[in-house]
Each structure stands twice: as C-alpha cells, then as structure tokens.
C-alpha cells in the first residue's frame, strides 16, 4: 500500500463444506495428509511468524503441509507468477486494487456463492466486505474473489483521559457533539486538534484520510464509491463540501496546534505528541490504529491515552461507517486442500490464535470471535468499533490510480491547508485525473 498500513455471537455448530464445524472452539478438519498448500503474501517479521502460528493449528488438525513465503516485493512477484502460470495456491493481497488487477487477467478463482453468503451473514457490515472482494474477471463478469482476514481501523480519535477529566470533557457520541466539543475546548482556551500532514515524499496523505472519513459521514456509501472511481468528479460539490468541513478544523487558527500553516509542515509522527506535553498542546488527534507506535515511550494504553470512534451524524441516518484497510486472501491455484484452508479462516480459532499474541494488532469483523481473546483492552475496543460498523470502506486514496491517490490528492490537501480554496484544489485534482484517462 502507498500509506502506512500497515463485536459477540457464540457459534455452536455451523456446517461447512467438507463437514467442518465450529465445535468446542477448536477447528477440526479432514485428513489432508500428503497434500500441500503454497501461500504468498507481503507479511514479513513479525507478522510472518505470527501467521505461522495460525497455520500450525491447521496442519496439526489436517496433516497437510502449508508453505508460506513473505516478500517485500510481493505485489510485483504475484503478477509475474500468475502471468508465468506458476502462482501459489493462495495469495494474500495488501489491498483490493492489486487483487482486482489479477482478477482482470484471469488470475483468480471465484470463491463461490457459499463463501459469499457466509461473509454476508457472519461479518459485521457483511455486504461491504463482499463488495470489496468482488471484481470483474477477464471477460468483465464480476465474481467474489477476496476474503478479508486481517483488518485495521482508521476512524479513530486519540486523546488523554487525564486532559479530558481535568477539563470536564465527555466523549462525543455524534458528529454534532464532536463539533460542539471542539468549540467548547477553544472557548476554554485549549487547542482542540493536533493535525500533521508531513510524511516526506508522501506528505499530505493524513489529510486524505480525513477526507475519506468525512465523505462517509456526510453522504451515502454509494457516493463514496463513485468518488473513488471518478464516476463522480473530484470537484463535485459534495467533495468540495467535505474538504471545507475538514477546513473548519484544520484552517481554524484556534482549533489546531501551530495554526493552519503548521498542519502541512508538522510530521504526522510528531503531531500526536502534543497530547502529552504539559500543558497539552492539543486535546484530540484523528489517526489510525497504528499511531501509538509514535507516542512518547512509557505511556500506557487506557491510562495515559485512549481513543473513541470518529462519530457519525445523528441527523443523517448513515449508520456507523468505518474507514480502514486490510489484507485479503484469494485463490490463485485451486485444490481441495486450498478450499479447506479457506474454510479454516472462517473458524474463530484462526482469529483467536492471532488475537492472543501480545501487540499483534490483529482485528477481524467476524461476529463469532470472542473479544476476550485479545491481548489487551485496547485491541478489544478497536475490534468492537469494527464489529459495530454498519458500513466499511477501504482507504479511498489507495483505491485511486497512483497519480491521483499517491499524487495530486496528497499535494492537494497540502495546498488546501496552505490557503487555496476547496474549489480550486478539487478542480486541479480532477484535471490530473482527466489527464490519465
């Protein structure tokens, strides 16, 4: 991916193909002795070792051999392998755009209606995950290919519990309350937000995440989908409105640490540190679940910092949309054992093993998982947000063509915080999109 990317129902017995059942909390698969499954993906240390623990439960139960190979050049290698006719059985894609490209050249095998129906029934916001895993094949026929397994959440606001308690602030449950809280903080003499778009050659991407979250909270998900594919122009009034909403925070000198000029020049890794200075430079920071890695050392989750869901409007009837990312499994070379491994990924145990590894960050929208298996309250809370989602959408800029999603959109957000109008910025982004059509 171009950016850092890096809920409870007890299932007593669900009959699956090859007679797999969710019984006793442990996966019990068929005898697959002598059969081998090859898997390729982007996971390197420590995630590859963590995934091997998940694999071990499958091989112990079935007797199959599973070989996983991780590579930092996976995106290039899988394309080469598919075109050469020598793909692995399973490929783990870091984002759906690449999977769609492989499907378009006939490189993926449809998962089938049973798997599609299972996802719809057993994943929170199930239809969203089906949509994200459905792509046209080489003949233009849309099929369900991608099974999302490891997911991350971006719709988060981080804060210091001590700062909130000292000032009598309560966690906002709606967007209206978040706007009111922002106003109150400023009136109290506190700076509500820390926002930093700096990221070296990738400067600007944190602003695109703001835009994507806002689009999901101001318009129907179908509008978001049309925007991401440019079926709806980038300079549509709906997009201009969303950018100006972002500007109501980022371009208000009283609302953001360092003022509007500081937004573009502050590195995203340094931006949240203002939560922990004395006195605090800001009260809130919107960022994805990875951001604690850049907090000052020695801070304890739940005590020194916490998070809440970036809320939706109570008046717009759009549910609880969640923005995020994630990795998906797709079959690139079919076999009975490969199909059984996909069944295994539906079993709660394949989730629980990874959830129990301390600091793994594993999240999944499976409604049948036991949240108590998570290694910390932080991950339990993050997973609950995912399970509460009524709509899930993948990071929009990662789905856009590179010159847009990792180009003019990034620079456009910098230009906007620097003073250009939303109308001017969105028109320039649309012009760049027109240039590659």
C-alpha positions as CSV (number, residue, x, y, z in Angstrom):
1,X,0.0,0.0,0.0
2,X,1.0,3.6,-0.5
3,X,0.4,4.6,3.1
4,X,1.4,3.2,6.4
5,X,-0.8,0.3,6.8
6,X,0.4,-1.0,7.9
7,X,-18.3,-7.4,18.5
8,X,-20.1,-11.2,20.1
9,X,-22.2,-14.2,18.8
10,X,-21.4,-17.7,20.0
11,X,-21.4,-20.2,17.1
12,X,-22.2,-23.6,18.4
13,X,-22.3,-25.6,15.2
14,X,-22.1,-24.3,11.7
15,X,-21.9,-26.9,9.0
16,X,-19.4,-26.1,6.2
17,X,-18.1,-27.8,3.1
18,X,-16.1,-30.9,3.9
19,X,-18.0,-31.2,7.2
20,X,-16.0,-28.6,9.2
21,X,-17.8,-27.4,12.3
22,X,-17.3,-24.7,14.9
23,X,-17.4,-27.1,17.8
24,X,-15.7,-26.8,21.2
25,X,-13.9,-23.7,20.0
26,X,-11.4,-25.7,18.1
27,X,-11.1,-26.3,14.4
28,X,-11.4,-30.0,13.4
29,X,-10.6,-30.5,9.7
30,X,-10.5,-33.5,7.4
31,X,-7.4,-35.7,6.8
32,X,-5.3,-34.0,4.2
33,X,-2.1,-35.9,4.7
34,X,0.2,-35.7,1.7
35,X,-1.5,-32.6,0.3
36,X,0.4,-29.3,0.1
37,X,-0.7,-25.7,0.1
38,X,1.5,-22.8,-1.0
39,X,0.8,-19.2,0.1
40,X,2.5,-16.0,-0.9
41,X,2.0,-12.6,0.7
42,X,3.5,-9.4,2.0
43,X,3.8,-10.4,5.6
44,X,7.4,-10.2,7.0
45,X,8.7,-10.3,10.6
46,X,7.0,-10.3,13.0
47,X,3.7,-10.9,11.1
48,X,5.0,-13.9,9.2
49,X,5.9,-15.7,12.4
50,X,2.5,-14.8,13.9
51,X,0.8,-16.2,10.8
52,X,2.8,-19.4,11.0
53,X,1.2,-20.0,14.4
54,X,-2.2,-19.8,12.7
55,X,-1.0,-22.2,10.0
56,X,0.2,-24.7,12.6
57,X,-3.3,-25.2,14.1
58,X,-4.4,-26.1,10.6
59,X,-1.6,-28.5,9.8
60,X,-1.8,-30.2,13.2
61,X,-5.5,-30.9,12.6
62,X,-5.3,-31.9,8.9
63,X,-1.8,-33.3,8.4
64,X,-1.5,-31.1,5.3
65,X,1.8,-29.2,4.5
66,X,1.5,-25.4,4.2
67,X,4.3,-23.3,2.9
68,X,4.2,-19.5,3.4
69,X,6.6,-17.2,1.7
70,X,6.6,-13.5,2.5
71,X,8.2,-10.8,0.4
72,X,8.5,-7.0,0.4
73,X,8.2,-7.3,-3.4
74,X,5.0,-9.4,-3.3
75,X,3.0,-7.0,-5.4
76,X,5.4,-7.4,-8.3
77,X,6.1,-11.1,-7.8
78,X,2.5,-12.2,-7.7
79,X,1.9,-10.6,-11.1
80,X,4.9,-12.3,-12.6
81,X,4.0,-15.7,-11.1
82,X,0.4,-15.5,-12.4
83,X,1.4,-14.5,-15.9
84,X,4.0,-17.2,-15.9
85,X,1.4,-19.8,-15.0
86,X,3.2,-20.7,-11.7
87,X,1.1,-19.0,-8.9
88,X,0.9,-20.2,-5.4
89,X,-2.4,-21.7,-4.2
90,X,-3.3,-18.7,-2.2
91,X,-2.2,-15.0,-2.4
92,X,-2.5,-12.5,0.4
93,X,-3.2,-9.1,-1.1
94,X,-2.5,-5.9,1.0
95,X,-5.3,-4.0,-0.8
96,X,-8.1,-4.9,-3.2
97,X,-6.8,-2.9,-6.2
98,X,-4.0,-5.4,-6.9
99,X,-6.4,-8.3,-6.4
100,X,-8.7,-6.7,-9.0
101,X,-5.8,-6.3,-11.4
102,X,-5.0,-10.0,-11.1
103,X,-8.7,-11.0,-11.5
104,X,-8.8,-8.9,-14.7
105,X,-6.1,-11.1,-16.3
106,X,-7.9,-14.3,-15.2
107,X,-5.5,-15.0,-12.3
108,X,-8.0,-15.6,-9.5
109,X,-10.5,-18.4,-8.8
110,X,-14.0,-17.4,-7.6
111,X,-14.7,-18.3,-4.0
112,X,-18.3,-19.2,-4.8
113,X,-21.8,-18.4,-3.5
114,X,-21.5,-20.3,-0.3
115,X,-18.5,-18.3,0.8
116,X,-20.1,-15.1,-0.3
117,X,-23.3,-15.8,1.7
118,X,-21.2,-16.8,4.7
119,X,-19.4,-13.4,4.7
120,X,-22.7,-11.6,4.4
121,X,-24.1,-13.4,7.4
122,X,-21.1,-13.6,9.6
123,X,-19.1,-10.4,9.1
124,X,-20.2,-7.1,10.5
125,X,-21.2,-4.9,7.6
126,X,-21.0,-8.1,5.6
127,X,-22.1,-6.6,2.2
128,X,-19.3,-4.1,2.4
129,X,-16.8,-7.0,2.6
130,X,-18.4,-8.7,-0.3
131,X,-18.3,-5.6,-2.4
132,X,-14.6,-5.1,-1.6
133,X,-13.8,-8.7,-2.6
134,X,-15.8,-8.6,-5.9
135,X,-14.0,-7.8,-9.2
136,X,-14.6,-8.3,-12.9
137,X,-12.8,-11.3,-14.5
138,X,-11.0,-11.1,-17.8
139,X,-14.4,-11.3,-19.6
140,X,-15.9,-8.5,-17.5
141,X,-18.0,-10.7,-15.3
142,X,-18.0,-9.8,-11.6
143,X,-17.2,-12.6,-9.2
144,X,-16.5,-12.8,-5.5
145,X,-12.7,-13.5,-5.1
146,X,-11.4,-11.8,-2.0
147,X,-11.8,-12.9,1.6
148,X,-10.7,-10.3,4.1
149,X,-9.0,-11.6,7.1
150,X,-6.7,-9.1,8.9
151,X,-8.1,-5.6,9.1
152,X,-7.2,-2.2,10.5
153,X,-9.3,0.7,11.6
154,X,-8.8,4.4,10.7
155,X,-11.9,6.1,12.1
156,X,-10.4,6.9,15.5
157,X,-9.8,9.9,17.6
158,X,-7.0,9.7,20.3
159,X,-7.0,11.7,23.5
160,X,-5.5,11.8,27.0
161,X,-8.0,10.7,29.6
162,X,-6.4,13.0,32.2
163,X,-6.8,16.0,29.9
164,X,-10.5,15.2,29.4
165,X,-11.1,14.6,33.1
166,X,-9.3,17.7,34.2
167,X,-11.4,19.8,31.9
168,X,-14.7,18.0,32.4
169,X,-14.9,16.9,28.8
170,X,-17.0,13.9,27.8
171,X,-16.6,11.5,24.9
172,X,-18.7,12.7,22.0
173,X,-21.1,10.1,20.6
174,X,-22.2,12.0,17.5
175,X,-20.6,14.3,15.0
176,X,-22.7,17.2,16.3
177,X,-21.3,16.6,19.8
178,X,-17.7,16.4,18.4
179,X,-18.2,19.8,16.7
180,X,-19.7,21.3,19.9
181,X,-16.8,19.8,22.0
182,X,-14.3,21.4,19.6
183,X,-16.0,24.8,20.0
184,X,-16.0,24.4,23.8
185,X,-12.4,23.4,24.0
186,X,-11.4,26.5,22.0
187,X,-13.6,28.8,24.3
188,X,-11.9,27.2,27.3
189,X,-8.5,28.3,26.0
190,X,-7.5,24.8,24.9
191,X,-6.4,23.8,21.4
192,X,-8.8,21.1,20.2
193,X,-6.8,19.3,17.5
194,X,-3.3,18.2,16.5
195,X,-3.1,17.6,12.8
196,X,0.1,16.9,10.8
197,X,0.3,16.1,7.1
198,X,4.0,15.8,6.9
199,X,5.4,12.5,5.7
200,X,8.5,13.1,3.5
201,X,7.7,12.3,-0.1
202,X,4.2,11.2,0.9
203,X,3.3,14.5,2.6
204,X,-0.4,15.1,2.5
205,X,-1.7,11.5,3.0
206,X,-3.2,12.1,6.5
207,X,-5.4,14.8,5.0
208,X,-6.8,12.2,2.5
209,X,-7.8,10.0,5.5
210,X,-9.7,12.9,7.0
211,X,-11.5,13.5,3.6
212,X,-12.5,9.8,3.3
213,X,-13.9,9.7,6.8
214,X,-15.9,12.9,6.2
215,X,-17.2,11.6,2.9
216,X,-18.6,8.5,4.6
217,X,-20.3,10.7,7.3
218,X,-21.9,13.2,5.0
219,X,-23.1,11.0,2.1
220,X,-24.3,7.6,1.3
221,X,-21.6,4.9,0.7
222,X,-22.5,4.8,-2.9
223,X,-21.4,8.4,-3.3
224,X,-18.0,7.4,-1.7
225,X,-17.7,4.6,-4.2
226,X,-18.5,6.8,-7.2
227,X,-16.0,9.4,-5.9
228,X,-13.2,6.8,-5.5
229,X,-13.6,5.6,-9.1
230,X,-14.2,9.1,-10.5
231,X,-17.7,8.2,-11.7
232,X,-18.5,11.3,-9.7
233,X,-16.0,14.1,-10.5
234,X,-13.5,15.0,-7.8
235,X,-14.7,18.6,-8.0
236,X,-18.3,17.6,-7.3
237,X,-20.0,20.0,-4.8
238,X,-20.2,17.0,-2.3
239,X,-16.4,16.7,-2.3
240,X,-15.9,20.4,-2.0
241,X,-18.3,20.4,1.0
242,X,-16.3,17.6,2.6
243,X,-13.0,19.4,2.1
244,X,-14.4,22.6,3.6
245,X,-15.6,20.6,6.6
246,X,-12.1,19.4,7.1
247,X,-11.0,23.0,6.8
248,X,-13.4,24.0,9.6
249,X,-10.9,22.2,11.9
250,X,-7.6,22.4,10.0
251,X,-7.8,26.0,8.8
252,X,-9.2,27.5,12.0
253,X,-6.3,29.1,13.9
254,X,-8.0,28.5,17.2
255,X,-8.7,24.8,16.6
256,X,-5.3,23.4,15.5
257,X,-1.9,23.3,17.2
258,X,0.5,25.5,15.2
259,X,-2.3,27.1,13.3
260,X,-3.2,26.2,9.7
261,X,0.3,26.8,8.4
262,X,1.6,24.2,10.9
263,X,-0.7,21.5,9.6
264,X,1.3,20.9,6.4
265,X,4.7,21.2,7.9
266,X,4.2,19.1,11.0
267,X,5.2,15.5,10.6
268,X,2.4,13.0,11.2
269,X,4.6,11.1,13.5
270,X,5.2,14.1,15.7
271,X,1.7,15.5,15.6
272,X,0.1,13.4,18.3
273,X,2.9,14.2,20.8
274,X,1.1,17.4,21.6
275,X,-1.5,15.4,23.5
276,X,1.1,14.6,26.1
277,X,3.0,17.8,26.7
278,X,2.5,19.9,29.8
279,X,0.5,21.9,29.3
280,X,-1.1,19.9,26.5
281,X,-0.8,21.5,23.0
282,X,-4.0,19.8,21.9
283,X,-6.8,17.7,23.2
284,X,-7.5,15.3,20.2
285,X,-5.8,13.7,17.3
286,X,-7.6,11.8,14.5
287,X,-5.5,8.9,13.2
288,X,-5.5,5.2,12.5
289,X,-4.8,2.3,14.9
290,X,-1.1,2.3,14.3
291,X,-0.4,5.7,15.7
292,X,0.5,4.7,19.3
293,X,3.8,3.4,17.9
294,X,4.8,7.1,17.6
295,X,3.6,8.2,21.1
296,X,6.3,9.0,23.6
297,X,7.8,6.0,25.3
298,X,6.5,4.7,28.6
299,X,2.8,5.6,28.0
300,X,0.2,3.1,29.0
301,X,-2.9,2.4,26.9
302,X,-6.1,3.1,28.8
303,X,-4.3,5.2,31.4
304,X,-2.2,7.7,29.5
305,X,-4.1,7.6,26.2
306,X,-7.3,6.2,24.8
307,X,-9.4,6.5,21.7
308,X,-13.0,6.9,20.6
309,X,-14.8,6.3,17.3
310,X,-14.8,9.2,14.9
311,X,-18.6,9.6,15.2
312,X,-21.3,9.9,12.6
313,X,-24.0,12.5,12.4
314,X,-27.2,11.7,14.4
315,X,-29.3,13.5,11.8
316,X,-28.0,11.9,8.6
317,X,-29.1,8.3,9.1
318,X,-25.9,6.9,7.7
319,X,-25.3,4.4,10.4
320,X,-21.8,3.8,11.8
321,X,-19.4,3.9,8.8
322,X,-15.8,2.7,9.4
323,X,-12.8,3.6,7.2
324,X,-9.9,1.2,7.2
325,X,-7.7,-1.2,5.3
326,X,-6.8,-4.8,5.4
327,X,-5.4,-7.9,3.8
328,X,-7.4,-10.4,1.8
329,X,-6.9,-14.0,0.7
330,X,-7.6,-15.1,-2.8
331,X,-7.2,-18.4,-4.6
332,X,-4.7,-18.3,-7.4
333,X,-4.4,-22.1,-7.9
334,X,-7.3,-24.2,-6.7
335,X,-7.2,-27.5,-4.9
336,X,-9.4,-29.3,-2.3
337,X,-6.8,-28.6,0.4
338,X,-6.8,-24.9,-0.5
339,X,-10.5,-24.7,-0.2
340,X,-10.3,-26.3,3.2
341,X,-7.7,-23.7,4.3
342,X,-10.2,-21.0,3.3
343,X,-12.8,-22.8,5.5
344,X,-10.4,-22.8,8.3
345,X,-10.0,-19.0,8.0
346,X,-13.8,-18.8,8.7
347,X,-13.3,-20.6,12.0
348,X,-12.9,-18.4,15.1
349,X,-9.8,-20.3,16.1
350,X,-7.9,-18.9,13.2
351,X,-8.7,-15.5,14.5
352,X,-8.2,-16.2,18.2
353,X,-4.6,-17.5,17.7
354,X,-3.5,-14.2,16.3
355,X,-5.6,-12.1,18.7
356,X,-3.9,-13.7,21.7
357,X,-0.4,-12.7,20.5
358,X,0.5,-9.6,22.5
359,X,0.8,-6.4,20.4
360,X,-0.1,-8.2,17.2
361,X,-2.8,-5.7,16.3
362,X,-5.0,-8.4,14.7
363,X,-8.6,-7.3,14.1
364,X,-11.3,-9.0,12.2
365,X,-15.0,-8.3,11.5
366,X,-16.1,-11.9,12.3
367,X,-19.1,-11.7,14.6
368,X,-18.4,-15.1,16.1
369,X,-15.0,-14.2,17.6
370,X,-14.5,-14.0,21.4
371,X,-13.2,-10.5,22.1
372,X,-11.8,-11.7,25.4
373,X,-9.1,-13.5,23.4
374,X,-7.5,-10.1,22.6
375,X,-4.2,-9.4,24.3
376,X,-5.4,-6.0,25.6
377,X,-8.4,-3.8,26.3
378,X,-7.1,-1.5,23.5
379,X,-7.5,-4.2,20.8
380,X,-10.8,-5.3,22.3
381,X,-12.1,-1.7,21.9
382,X,-10.7,-1.4,18.4
383,X,-12.3,-4.6,17.4
384,X,-15.6,-3.6,18.9
385,X,-15.7,-0.5,16.7
386,X,-15.2,-2.8,13.7
387,X,-18.0,-5.1,14.8
388,X,-20.3,-2.1,15.4
389,X,-19.8,-0.9,11.8
390,X,-22.8,-0.8,9.5
391,X,-20.6,0.2,6.5
392,X,-16.9,-0.5,5.9
393,X,-14.9,1.2,3.2
394,X,-11.3,0.8,2.2
395,X,-9.0,3.7,2.2
396,X,-10.1,5.7,-0.9
397,X,-6.7,7.1,-2.0
398,X,-5.3,3.5,-2.0
399,X,-8.0,2.6,-4.5
400,X,-7.5,5.5,-6.8
401,X,-4.9,5.4,-9.6
402,X,-1.4,6.2,-8.3
403,X,-1.0,9.6,-9.9
404,X,-4.2,10.6,-8.0
405,X,-4.2,8.7,-4.8
406,X,-0.5,9.0,-4.2
407,X,0.0,12.2,-6.1
408,X,-2.4,15.1,-6.8
409,X,-4.7,14.1,-3.8
410,X,-1.8,14.3,-1.4
411,X,-0.4,17.6,-2.8
412,X,-4.0,19.0,-3.0
413,X,-4.5,18.5,0.7
414,X,-1.3,20.4,1.4
415,X,-2.4,23.2,-1.0
416,X,-5.7,23.4,0.7
417,X,-4.3,23.8,4.2
418,X,-1.9,26.3,2.7
419,X,-4.8,28.6,1.7
420,X,-6.1,27.5,-1.7
421,X,-9.8,27.1,-1.9
422,X,-11.5,23.7,-1.9
423,X,-13.0,24.6,-5.3
424,X,-9.6,25.3,-6.8
425,X,-7.9,22.3,-5.2
426,X,-10.6,19.8,-6.2
427,X,-10.6,21.2,-9.8
428,X,-6.8,20.6,-10.0
429,X,-7.2,17.0,-8.8
430,X,-9.9,16.4,-11.3
431,X,-7.7,17.8,-14.1
432,X,-5.0,15.4,-13.1
433,X,-7.4,12.5,-13.3
434,X,-8.7,13.6,-16.7
435,X,-5.1,13.6,-17.9
436,X,-4.6,9.8,-17.3
437,X,-7.9,8.7,-18.9
